[in-house]
């Protein structure tokens, strides 16, 4: 395998906080050395002049829905991995809510094989926590983990039965496995499509009160206390749930959480005139909650930012608001939308990139998120400042359901490498 | 049974191992040894319990334990009656006591009781005026099983003290595990439990056991590996996800047994789920498995229990 020498880069290592000019040499799919004015190695070597652009560990996106197997017309593993590569993501982790549900060893192996065939962003998968996402019977967590499932979750459904959740945490702890919850109490959220409040009232839409999330997080934290199981709350969006997790962390519980760009980039007003592209689950919240999400990211209560990529075709979105599907695509907007926090002066670049790479990798026990010699050369080269406007028609994703269409952003992916191989390069 | 033997068993009932002292357990084991020999003879019958009435009162289905008690009573010359009370036909609490009052009016000498609810046998014992043997109450105790397990081990290993015993599987629902933990601790053995966390009760470590969640660590250096039965209704999702996964991680086969001592022996209280908690070839391997001996010891131990309890009732000939 040939070597690549990146010269004149702004090297950012979220693990160490390093942010300085330098060079980086990739050999045999791994980072060979990092430093200033590295000597050019002998043999065939590609020299890349980064011209001051940022070179950082590739993003690790810990919450992605792909639709293969089952609904490949919305997003296949190939289209998803291609879109992710264009977004600077080098590893993504799929939710198990495909058809069939990923609750069997053979399906975990299928995803791994498809990822190898596609050879772009590495596609890993979670497995279902309960069989068929039915919320009752535990899956074969030990065997599924051995086959490569990174953690266990019922995807976009909450594990709502407290006894099942307790046993799931307890059983998972037997094998030191992670449980990921969609934290929403279904009896409080099932009738609604947007945040409960003035706007929902004016629109005449049933609302979901933020306590639906807070109650579930607080319940789960008590069960974590009892079982000692490792727990991750996905896409937290409310002041109350973030505060609960902050306290749990101070208490030393094995708890982590993530959020997604729409929850710090938008609030409930984006629903505007029944825009179904702004219908998410959990829903976009109030401005107060949006600020709480940013505070959570700033003080480290929220560990990670994930795209929460949820591809839906027009048939699922061009419907009356209450009937429309929830979720937006996010693979190709994860980096520029997250960089708003940097440009707004809310987070430093190393800290922001830590939430996008090192922290999710650490939670999932993956090697990514470091610029250390010997680690896999999963890298993203990006211009942090370049202004552009999001255009959904340029998305490599098969579906275009994004409320961010037309939004001016800064930060542009130039090149993405997985194990030293270029999987995306911006042309021109 | 030599005439010089002194019996000192100060309990009216045998409700559990908890509360028995080591010399009392030793007495039962020594007594049972004699009955092992008796049971291997052509004439197995003695007249020790002649004229005594023993009622097997089973509120839960059982063939093995009931038969074992029945044989024990008959070989000692007693009259044994079997009463099976289907769980669905009784209302709990009040009716249990009604049953006790009815039976006690018939003047039995020993009641042998199995009940699906923990504590039910004790409740019944408080209401009758004969000796009561607990043949298993809920997830609480099954004392004669622990004593027969101890006799099996002692005959094989020559001792109980100092042995490393691993109890593996569904400890949460197991009365056998609780009785064995109590007995083995009392007798100076060291006990570990090995199970997925969903099959272990809270604070099990406080019962004096070391807790493991994988067989490789839990079986390391063990002298005895006791497997527990996994009830069918617990195999499909609520406590463990599947039979396949359970056997893969917690089922005993030769590979997992290799972590134990080379002369480690395997036990199971029965009935076995072959291929779920124990490999079928291993279960039948006479060099490694003591499962058949356990059944044999069961009759002798139950004879010993009937023996000491009826003498202590004071209406039998004292042992000189």
Boltz contact constraints between the chains, C-beta under 6 A:
constraints:
  - contact:
      token1: [A, 137]
      token2: [B, 237]
      max_distance: 6.0
  - contact:
      token1: [A, 138]
      token2: [B, 237]
      max_distance: 6.0
  - contact:
      token1: [A, 138]
      token2: [B, 241]
      max_distance: 6.0
  - contact:
      token1: [A, 139]
      token2: [B, 241]
      max_distance: 6.0
  - contact:
      token1: [A, 140]
      token2: [B, 241]
      max_distance: 6.0
  - contact:
      token1: [A, 140]
      token2: [B, 242]
      max_distance: 6.0
  - contact:
      token1: [A, 140]
      token2: [B, 245]
      max_distance: 6.0
  - contact:
      token1: [A, 142]
      token2: [B, 245]
      max_distance: 6.0
  - contact:
      token1: [A, 142]
      token2: [B, 249]
      max_distance: 6.0
  - contact:
      token1: [A, 143]
      token2: [B, 245]
      max_distance: 6.0
  - contact:
      token1: [A, 167]
      token2: [B, 198]
      max_distance: 6.0
  - contact:
      token1: [A, 170]
      token2: [B, 197]
      max_distance: 6.0
  - contact:
      token1: [A, 170]
      token2: [B, 198]
      max_distance: 6.0
  - contact:
      token1: [A, 171]
      token2: [B, 196]
      max_distance: 6.0
  - contact:
      token1: [A, 171]
      token2: [B, 198]
      max_distance: 6.0
  - contact:
      token1: [A, 173]
      token2: [B, 197]
      max_distance: 6.0
  - contact:
      token1: [A, 174]
      token2: [B, 196]
      max_distance: 6.0
  - contact:
      token1: [A, 174]
      token2: [B, 197]
      max_distance: 6.0
  - contact:
      token1: [A, 174]
      token2: [B, 213]
      max_distance: 6.0
